[in-house]
Amino acid sequence: MATPRLTILPENPDFLDLPWDKPLATWEVDNIVELPRGVHRHVVRFVAYGAAVYAIKELPLAFARNEFAALRELQRREASVVEVAGIVERSWVDPTEEWSAAVITRYLDFAFSYRELISGTGFGRRRDQLLDGFAGLLVELHLLGCYWGDCSLSNVLYRYDAAALDITMVDAETTELHERLSNGQRRADLEVMILNVAGGMADIAAQQGIELDDADVHLGEDIDRRYSLLWTELTREVLLGPEEGYRIADHVSRVNDLGFQVGEVDLIPVDGGKQLRLKVEVGGRFYHRDRLAQLTGIRASKGQARQILSDLRYHEAKGADSAVNKSVLAMMWRVNVFEPLLRRIRNIIGPEGDVLQKYCDFLHHRYMMATKQGSDVPNEIAFEDWLAHDMAGPKLK
């Protein structure tokens, strides 16, 4: 039997039990699982190892090596990409053949493809969430020096993330990594995205018997407009007067509010030193996630972290008059509020459900109740009302 070369990263199975001497499409193994997927030009199958599921994609050797290296580097740069687990190289196969190599990635829990998200001629308020999520992902990758080259609806995975959609890059075979991208490279990447998204929406319309004129083929152009607004906000330079140092913190806070990390802050003298040009180095989109973990030890996705942090601030405000410092208040909130509610939710939805997403759904329900009656609603009252009315499934917020 021909023996492949496996390069497997730590904390993953060794995958030696899989029949690598055969093309992926012919495999008949017990741990193959069927999961929703987008449209791919390559063979993709899923294998389960305990609670973890891995995606295996076959592709020519050069593309596989590029994807493996790109995903590892993007993970190092803390980009929103899938976690790569390994690469398999079949030296006895022509390297231009589809099955000459395979890349293994860990499948995202609770993820789904765009075909599950989009139905009919539109998809309601989720459309705006898709625009924000896609624009945010592209801005993030471009800020990190990544030219994607094949951005499409199929090349990402989607997850409900509090009141947003979390969108994660899956396919990286065509990526190029640079120190920074030129405006021309960014524009070229966006043009590819617009074309690919229009094609994806046209395919869905054809499958559903919808006339092309009624298909949402301008979705990519709307993503492009949302991208431009976000890029401008994050990369604009600010001029500071002699007594305007306070605006540095304001600008950094604004970038953080958009979910992005701030690296270096440059202050460049202009106008003979009478003014300073403020320019921040913007990084990945994990500000709220990392801030929540720093304060409480809780690991959540980006949108969930933002909403859970708001709940923490809400309870901190209630205890603002006490002598207890904020770090202790955060721990008290976690022990007395957050974890008891998580246990109650987990007992209802079971261990396989997305308990943090359900917690965020509850927070949204509590907020809507408070807005309606014009005053705060105790957790117990809001929780019982949520169970009675809004517990079923993710909400269109």
C-alpha positions as CSV (number, residue, x, y, z in Angstrom):
1,M,0.0,0.0,0.0
2,A,1.3,3.5,-0.9
3,T,2.2,5.6,2.1
4,P,1.4,9.3,2.2
5,R,3.3,12.0,4.1
6,L,1.1,13.4,6.9
7,T,2.0,16.7,8.7
8,I,-0.4,17.0,11.7
9,L,-0.4,19.9,14.1
10,P,-0.4,19.3,17.9
11,E,-3.7,18.6,19.8
12,N,-5.3,16.8,16.8
13,P,-5.8,13.1,16.1
14,D,-3.1,11.4,14.0
15,F,-5.6,10.5,11.3
16,L,-3.6,7.3,10.5
17,D,-6.8,5.2,10.6
18,L,-8.1,6.8,7.4
19,P,-7.5,5.2,3.9
20,W,-5.2,7.8,2.5
21,D,-4.1,5.4,-0.3
22,K,-7.6,6.0,-1.9
23,P,-9.3,9.1,-3.3
24,L,-11.5,10.8,-0.7
25,A,-14.6,10.4,-2.8
26,T,-14.3,6.6,-2.5
27,W,-13.9,6.4,1.3
28,E,-16.2,4.1,3.2
29,V,-15.3,4.6,6.9
30,D,-17.5,4.6,10.0
31,N,-16.6,8.1,11.2
32,I,-17.6,9.9,7.9
33,V,-20.4,12.4,8.7
34,E,-22.7,14.3,6.4
35,L,-22.8,18.1,7.1
36,P,-24.3,21.0,5.1
37,R,-21.7,22.6,2.8
38,G,-21.4,25.2,0.1
39,V,-20.6,24.6,-3.5
40,H,-16.9,23.6,-3.9
41,R,-14.8,22.8,-6.9
42,H,-12.9,20.2,-4.8
43,V,-14.1,17.0,-3.0
44,V,-14.8,17.8,0.7
45,R,-15.8,15.3,3.3
46,F,-16.2,15.4,7.1
47,V,-14.9,12.9,9.7
48,A,-15.7,12.8,13.4
49,Y,-13.3,12.1,16.2
50,G,-15.2,12.2,19.5
51,A,-16.9,15.6,19.8
52,A,-14.7,17.2,17.1
53,V,-15.4,17.2,13.4
54,Y,-12.8,17.7,10.8
55,A,-13.2,18.8,7.1
56,I,-10.9,17.1,4.6
57,K,-10.5,18.8,1.2
58,E,-8.5,17.2,-1.7
59,L,-6.7,19.5,-4.1
60,P,-3.5,19.7,-6.2
61,L,-0.3,19.7,-4.2
62,A,0.8,23.3,-4.8
63,F,-2.7,24.7,-3.8
64,A,-2.8,22.4,-0.7
65,R,0.7,23.6,0.4
66,N,-0.3,27.2,-0.1
67,E,-3.6,26.8,1.8
68,F,-1.9,25.0,4.7
69,A,0.8,27.6,5.1
70,A,-1.6,30.5,4.6
71,L,-4.1,29.3,7.3
72,R,-1.2,28.7,9.8
73,E,0.1,32.2,9.2
74,L,-3.4,33.8,9.4
75,Q,-4.0,31.9,12.6
76,R,-0.8,33.4,14.0
77,R,-2.0,36.8,12.9
78,E,-5.3,36.0,14.8
79,A,-7.5,36.3,11.7
80,S,-11.0,34.9,11.5
81,V,-10.1,31.7,9.7
82,V,-10.7,28.0,10.4
83,E,-8.3,26.1,12.5
84,V,-5.9,24.1,10.3
85,A,-5.1,20.6,11.6
86,G,-2.8,19.1,8.9
87,I,-1.8,18.4,5.3
88,V,-1.5,15.1,3.5
89,E,0.8,14.7,0.5
90,R,0.5,11.6,-1.8
91,S,3.9,11.5,-3.5
92,W,3.0,8.7,-5.9
93,V,0.2,10.8,-7.4
94,D,0.8,13.4,-10.2
95,P,1.0,16.7,-8.2
96,T,-1.4,18.4,-10.6
97,E,-4.1,15.7,-9.8
98,E,-7.0,16.7,-7.5
99,W,-6.2,13.9,-5.1
100,S,-2.5,14.5,-4.9
101,A,-2.9,16.2,-1.5
102,A,-5.5,17.1,1.1
103,V,-5.8,19.8,3.8
104,I,-7.5,19.0,7.1
105,T,-9.3,21.7,9.1
106,R,-11.4,21.6,12.2
107,Y,-15.1,22.2,11.5
108,L,-16.6,25.1,13.4
109,D,-19.2,24.2,16.0
110,F,-22.7,25.4,15.1
111,A,-21.6,26.5,11.6
112,F,-23.7,26.4,8.5
113,S,-23.4,27.2,4.8
114,Y,-25.0,30.2,3.0
115,R,-27.6,28.0,1.4
116,E,-29.1,27.5,4.8
117,L,-29.1,31.2,5.4
118,I,-30.7,32.4,2.2
119,S,-34.2,31.5,1.1
120,G,-36.5,33.0,-1.5
121,T,-35.6,36.3,-3.1
122,G,-34.2,37.6,0.2
123,F,-33.5,36.7,3.8
124,G,-35.0,39.6,5.8
125,R,-32.9,41.3,8.5
126,R,-30.2,38.7,8.2
127,R,-29.1,40.4,4.9
128,D,-27.8,43.4,6.9
129,Q,-26.0,41.1,9.2
130,L,-24.4,39.3,6.2
131,L,-23.3,42.6,4.8
132,D,-21.7,43.6,8.1
133,G,-20.1,40.2,8.6
134,F,-18.6,39.9,5.1
135,A,-17.4,43.5,5.1
136,G,-15.8,43.1,8.5
137,L,-14.0,39.8,7.5
138,L,-12.6,41.4,4.3
139,V,-11.4,44.5,6.1
140,E,-9.8,42.4,8.7
141,L,-8.0,40.2,6.2
142,H,-6.9,43.2,4.1
143,L,-5.6,45.0,7.2
144,L,-3.5,41.9,8.0
145,G,-2.0,41.9,4.5
146,C,-4.1,39.0,3.1
147,Y,-5.1,39.1,-0.6
148,W,-7.8,36.4,-0.8
149,G,-8.3,36.0,-4.5
150,D,-11.4,33.9,-4.3
151,C,-13.8,35.4,-1.8
152,S,-17.3,33.9,-2.3
153,L,-20.4,32.9,-0.4
154,S,-19.2,29.3,-0.5
155,N,-15.7,29.9,0.8
156,V,-16.8,30.9,4.3
157,L,-18.8,29.4,7.2
158,Y,-21.5,31.2,9.1
159,R,-22.5,31.1,12.7
160,Y,-25.2,33.0,14.7
161,D,-23.2,35.3,17.0
162,A,-25.5,37.2,19.4
163,A,-27.3,39.7,17.2
164,A,-24.8,39.3,14.3
165,L,-23.5,36.8,11.9
166,D,-19.9,35.6,12.5
167,I,-18.3,34.8,9.1
168,T,-15.1,32.7,9.0
169,M,-12.7,32.2,6.1
170,V,-12.5,28.5,5.0
171,D,-10.8,28.3,1.7
172,A,-7.3,29.8,1.4
173,E,-5.8,28.0,-1.6
174,T,-5.5,31.2,-3.6
175,T,-4.4,33.6,-0.9
176,E,-1.3,35.8,-1.0
177,L,0.2,37.2,2.2
178,H,2.0,40.5,2.3
179,E,3.2,43.0,4.8
180,R,0.4,45.3,3.6
181,L,-1.9,45.5,0.5
182,S,-1.9,48.2,-2.0
183,N,-5.2,49.9,-2.9
184,G,-5.0,48.1,-6.3
185,Q,-4.8,44.7,-4.6
186,R,-7.7,45.5,-2.3
187,R,-9.8,46.7,-5.2
188,A,-9.0,43.6,-7.2
189,D,-10.0,41.4,-4.3
190,L,-13.3,43.2,-4.0
191,E,-14.1,42.9,-7.7
192,V,-13.5,39.1,-7.4
193,M,-15.9,39.0,-4.4
194,I,-18.6,41.0,-6.2
195,L,-18.5,38.7,-9.2
196,N,-18.4,35.5,-7.1
197,V,-21.3,36.6,-4.9
198,A,-23.4,37.6,-7.9
199,G,-22.8,34.1,-9.3
200,G,-23.7,32.4,-6.1
201,M,-27.0,34.4,-5.8
202,A,-27.8,33.6,-9.4
203,D,-27.3,29.9,-8.8
204,I,-29.6,30.0,-5.8
205,A,-32.3,31.8,-7.9
206,A,-32.0,29.2,-10.7
207,Q,-32.4,26.3,-8.2
208,Q,-35.5,28.0,-6.7
209,G,-37.0,28.9,-10.0
210,I,-36.7,32.6,-9.5
211,E,-36.2,35.0,-12.4
212,L,-32.7,36.5,-12.6
213,D,-34.2,40.0,-12.4
214,D,-35.6,39.1,-9.0
215,A,-32.4,37.5,-7.6
216,D,-30.3,39.4,-5.1
217,V,-27.4,39.6,-7.5
218,H,-26.3,43.0,-6.1
219,L,-25.5,41.6,-2.7
220,G,-21.7,41.8,-3.5
221,E,-21.9,45.4,-4.4
222,D,-23.7,46.2,-1.1
223,I,-20.9,44.3,0.7
224,D,-18.4,46.5,-1.2
225,R,-20.1,49.7,-0.1
226,R,-20.3,48.5,3.6
227,Y,-16.6,47.6,3.3
228,S,-15.6,51.1,2.0
229,L,-17.4,52.8,5.0
230,L,-15.7,50.5,7.5
231,W,-12.2,50.7,5.8
232,T,-12.4,54.6,5.8
233,E,-13.4,54.7,9.5
234,L,-10.6,52.4,10.6
235,T,-7.8,53.8,8.5
236,R,-8.5,57.6,8.5
237,E,-5.9,59.9,10.0
238,V,-6.9,62.4,12.7
239,L,-5.2,65.8,13.1
240,L,-4.7,66.9,16.8
241,G,-4.2,70.4,18.1
242,P,-1.8,71.3,21.0
243,E,-4.4,70.6,23.7
244,E,-6.3,67.7,22.1
245,G,-4.4,64.7,23.4
246,Y,-7.7,63.4,24.9
247,R,-8.8,62.6,21.3
248,I,-6.3,59.8,21.1
249,A,-8.2,57.8,23.7
250,D,-11.5,58.7,21.9
251,H,-10.2,57.4,18.6
252,V,-8.8,54.2,20.0
253,S,-12.1,53.6,21.8
254,R,-14.0,54.1,18.6
255,V,-11.9,51.5,16.8
256,N,-12.4,49.1,19.8
257,D,-16.2,49.7,19.6
258,L,-16.1,48.4,16.0
259,G,-14.5,45.2,17.4
260,F,-11.0,45.8,16.2
261,Q,-7.7,45.6,18.1
262,V,-5.3,48.6,18.1
263,G,-1.6,48.0,17.9
264,E,0.8,50.9,17.6
265,V,-0.4,54.5,17.8
266,D,1.7,56.9,15.7
267,L,1.9,60.6,16.4
268,I,3.5,62.5,13.5
269,P,4.3,66.2,13.8
270,V,2.8,68.3,10.9
271,D,2.5,72.1,10.2
272,G,5.9,72.8,11.8
273,G,5.0,70.9,14.9
274,K,1.8,72.9,15.6
275,Q,-0.3,69.8,15.0
276,L,0.0,66.0,15.3
277,R,-1.3,63.4,12.8
278,L,-2.7,60.5,14.7
279,K,-2.6,57.1,12.9
280,V,-3.4,53.8,14.6
281,E,-2.3,50.4,13.5
282,V,-5.5,48.3,13.4
283,G,-5.3,44.5,13.9
284,G,-7.8,41.7,14.2
285,R,-11.4,41.7,15.2
286,F,-11.1,40.1,18.6
287,Y,-11.1,43.1,21.0
288,H,-14.3,42.2,22.8
289,R,-13.5,38.5,22.9
290,D,-10.1,39.1,24.4
291,R,-11.4,41.8,26.8
292,L,-14.1,39.4,28.1
293,A,-11.6,36.6,28.6
294,Q,-9.2,39.0,30.4
295,L,-11.9,40.1,32.8
296,T,-13.7,36.9,33.4
297,G,-11.9,34.0,31.8
298,I,-15.0,33.4,29.6
299,R,-14.2,32.4,25.9
300,A,-16.9,33.6,23.5
301,S,-17.1,34.5,19.8
302,K,-16.9,38.2,18.8
303,G,-20.5,39.2,18.8
304,Q,-21.4,37.1,21.8
305,A,-18.5,38.7,23.7
306,R,-19.7,42.2,22.9
307,Q,-23.2,41.4,24.2
308,I,-22.0,39.5,27.3
309,L,-19.7,42.4,28.1
310,S,-22.7,44.7,28.0
311,D,-24.4,42.5,30.5
312,L,-21.3,42.7,32.8
313,R,-21.4,46.5,32.5
314,Y,-25.0,46.5,33.3
315,H,-24.4,44.6,36.6
316,E,-21.3,46.7,37.3
317,A,-23.4,49.8,37.1
318,K,-25.8,48.4,39.7
319,G,-22.9,47.9,42.1
320,A,-21.1,51.2,41.2
321,D,-21.8,52.6,44.7
322,S,-20.1,49.7,46.5
323,A,-16.5,49.7,47.6
324,V,-15.8,46.6,45.6
325,N,-13.4,47.1,42.7
326,K,-14.3,46.2,39.1
327,S,-12.3,42.9,38.9
328,V,-14.1,41.6,41.9
329,L,-17.5,42.8,40.6
330,A,-16.7,40.9,37.4
331,M,-16.1,37.7,39.3
332,M,-19.2,38.2,41.4
333,W,-21.3,38.6,38.2
334,R,-19.8,35.4,36.8
335,V,-20.4,33.3,39.9
336,N,-23.8,34.7,40.9
337,V,-25.4,35.7,37.6
338,F,-23.8,34.3,34.5
339,E,-22.9,30.7,35.4
340,P,-26.3,29.9,37.2
341,L,-28.1,31.1,34.1
342,L,-25.9,29.1,31.8
343,R,-26.6,26.0,33.9
344,R,-30.4,26.6,33.6
345,I,-30.1,27.1,29.8
346,R,-27.9,24.0,29.4
347,N,-30.4,21.9,31.3
348,I,-33.1,23.0,28.8
349,I,-31.2,22.7,25.5
350,G,-28.9,19.8,26.3
351,P,-25.1,19.6,26.1
352,E,-24.9,19.8,22.3
353,G,-26.7,23.2,22.0
354,D,-25.0,26.6,21.7
355,V,-25.5,27.8,25.2
356,L,-23.7,31.1,24.8
357,Q,-25.9,32.0,21.8
358,K,-29.0,31.2,23.8
359,Y,-27.7,33.4,26.7
360,C,-27.3,36.2,24.2
361,D,-30.9,35.6,23.0
362,F,-32.0,35.9,26.6
363,L,-30.2,39.2,27.0
364,H,-31.9,40.5,23.9
365,H,-35.2,39.4,25.2
366,R,-34.6,41.2,28.5
367,Y,-33.5,44.3,26.7
368,M,-36.7,44.4,24.6
369,M,-38.9,43.8,27.8
370,A,-37.1,46.7,29.5
371,T,-37.5,49.0,26.5
372,K,-41.2,48.2,26.3
373,Q,-41.9,49.0,30.0
374,G,-39.3,51.7,30.3
375,S,-37.5,50.3,33.3
376,D,-35.1,47.5,34.2
377,V,-36.4,43.9,34.3
378,P,-35.0,41.5,36.9
379,N,-33.3,38.5,35.4
380,E,-35.7,36.0,36.9
381,I,-38.8,37.7,35.5
382,A,-37.1,38.1,32.1
383,F,-35.9,34.5,32.0
384,E,-39.3,33.0,32.7
385,D,-40.9,35.3,30.1
386,W,-38.2,34.3,27.6
387,L,-38.8,30.6,28.2
388,A,-42.5,31.1,27.7
389,H,-42.3,33.1,24.5
390,D,-38.9,33.3,22.7
391,M,-36.9,30.2,23.4
392,A,-37.2,28.4,20.0
393,G,-34.3,29.0,17.7
394,P,-32.1,32.0,16.8
395,K,-33.9,35.3,16.4
396,L,-33.9,37.8,13.6
397,K,-32.7,40.8,15.6
